[in-house]
C-alpha cells in the first residue's frame, strides 16, 4: 500500500517543491519586517557558488503523493515523525506569556499547522523480499505523542528497529514508551547504538539495559541493544553508513546514509572525513535550528545553506527547527533560491511522507 499517496495528500501537495516552482505569498522582504521576534541576517553568496540542479524524477516524488515511476509494492517511504527541537513547538512559555505572545507558537497551537513540531525523528518504510520493515531513527521524549498522531494514519503497526543518532533526551527519551510494542505487538525491538551512547543509556535507562533490577511482575520495554561503530551496517537488508558529525564541541553525533539519502539531524560541524560519504547524495535531510545564525550545537539556516552548496544534493529538506522558523515565510524565501540559483531546499514538517527509491 502506498501510504504516502493515500494519507493527507492535500497537505503534502502544499509543501513539496521539486520539479516545479511555486511562489508562496511571503518573500524575503516580509522576513525583514518586524513581524517575528528575530532579525534576518543571511546574505546571498557570490553567484559563482551556485550549481545547476537536475530535478529528481524517479527517486523522489515531484509532489509528494507518489507519482514516481515505481511499482507500489517496491516503493519505500521516509516519514517525518518529528521536525522540531527538544522542547517542542509551540513552547508553553510563549503561549503563557501575557506580555509578548510569539506569533509562530500561536500558529503552532492550531491543529494541523506546519509550525507544530515535536522531537526530530524519521521512519523509513522499506519493502524487500522478507516483507516491509519499519526502521525508526531516534525515539525522543515526545515519541509517544508523535506515534499517537502518525502511526495510525500511516498504518504503522510494528517497529523492526530503532537507530540512535546520539544520547540526548530528544533522541532517546522515548525508549521507555517502546514497552507498548514489546508488551502488545512484538516480543522485542533491536536498538542500534554507538558504544559511547550505550554507556549513557546504562545510566539514564539502566532498567532497560539490565532488566534484572526490575521489580518482579513489572513490564518494561524489551530491547536488544546492538553496538554500532562508524562503519556501515545492515538493518533488514538495508545498508546504513554512519555520517560522523560534531554536535557541539567534543560531542560526537551520527547522521546516516541509506541509499542516496543522507540524514544529519544534529550538527554544528561536519568533519572533513565525512564529506566523501556525502558524495552523490540525492536527498539531504539536515539540521537548521534558527533563521539568523547557528548555535553552539546546531546549524542555523545560513550555515546549513552553505553546507548544501558544498554537498550539492539534488534536494534538501531541513529539520530540527525552533520556534523562530516560520514554515511559510522561510519556505517562501527558500523557493526564491530555486529561482535564483537552482538550489532546491524546503523545510520539512511533522507528518511529511515522501516516496523514495532505496
Buried (B, 14 or more C-beta within 10 A) or exposed (E): EBBBBBBBBEBBEBBBBBBEEBEBEBBBEBBEEEEBEBEBEBEEBEEEEBEEBEEBBEBBBBBBBBEBEBEEEEBBBBBBBBBBBBBBBBBEEBEEEEEEEBBBBBBBBEEEBBBBBBBBBBBBBBBEEEEBBBBBBBBBBBBBBBBEBBBEBBEBEEBBBBBBBBBBEBBBBBBBBBBBBBEEEBEEBBBBBBEEBBEBBEEBBEBBBEEEEEEEEEEBBBBEBBEBEBEBBEBBEBEBBBBBBBBBEEBBBBBBBBBBBBBBBBBBBBEEEBEEBBEEBBBBBBBBBBBBBBEEBBBBBBBBBBBBBEBBBBBBBBBBBBBBBBBBBBBBBBBBBBEEBEBBBBBBBBBBBBBBBB
